[in-house]
Amino acid sequence: MEKRLIWATVLLLASRCHHDHAQDRFVRFYADVVTAQRSAMDSSAAAESAFAVARRHHMTSEELARFADAMRENPERWVRVWEAVMERVGEPARRRGPPG
């Protein structure tokens, strides 16, 4: 019984670490996208800068889709992620709400 409890705890902690790491990675990525897009001259340049940031962060479209799905399932978490992104780029999150 104790071994099962220990393994369950280890698995829970491991999944939590993975979750936190993925969220932190996404926050860094998204903050870089926001920063890059602010300096873009037009929408075409903004899109290209976002792709360049994704390549630099080694983010795949599958990873981004999974994270987007997770955020749609948990809007409260998305607000916390957005606040972390805005803090990272130096803008108050309250000034602009999270995108849609």
N, C-alpha and C positions, 0 to 999 in steps of 0.2 A: 504493500500500500504506500509506504513512504517513498519507494523508488518511483512509483507512478506520479506522485505529487511533485517530486523533484524534477522529473522529466517534463511534466506539464508546465512547471514554472520556467524551466529553461527554454522550452519552446515558446512560451508566451513572451519572455524577455527578448528572445531572438527575433520574433516577428515584430515586436515593438521597435527594436533597434533598426530593423530593415525599413519599417514604416517611417521612422524619424529621419533616417538617412535619405530616403527617397524624397521626402518632403523638403528637407534642407537643400538637396540637390536641385529640386524644381525651383525653389525660391531663388537660389543663386542664378539659375538659368533664366528665369522670367525677369529678374531684375536687370540682367544684362540685355535681354531683348528690349525691355522698356527704354533703357538708356540708349541703345543703338538706334531704336526707331525714332527717338526724339531728335537725333541728329540727321536723320534721313531727309532728303529734299522732297521726295514724293512717295506715293504708295508703292511703286515698283522698287524703289531703293529700300523702303521699309521692309518689304517682303524679303528682299535679298539679304538684308542685314539680319533678319530673324533666322534665315536658313544658315547664314554664316555662324551665328551664335550657337545654333543647334549642333552644327558640326564641331565647333570648338569645345562644346560641353559633352560631345559624344552622346547626344540625345537622339533616340530613334522616334519615328512617328508612332510606333506601337507604344513606347513608354509614355509619350505625351497623351495618347488616346486613353491609356489606362488611368493616368492621373486625372485627366479631364472627367472620365466616368466616375472616379472616386469622389471628385469635387461636386459633381452633380448630385450624387447620393447623399452628400453631407454639406449642405450650404453653410452651416456654422463653421465648419473646418475651412471652407473656401475663404470666408471672411478673415480668419486668422492668417491663412497663407497670404492673402492679398495685403494685409497689414504688414506682414513680414517683408514682402516685396517692396512696398512703399517705403518702409523704414530703411531698407537696404539702399534704395535710390535717393534717399534723403528728402522724401516728400511726405507730408502728413497724410495718412490713409483716410482720414475723415474728410479731407478736401474733395476727394474723388472716391466714390464707392467702387467696389470690385466690378470688373466687367461681367456682363451678363449671363 
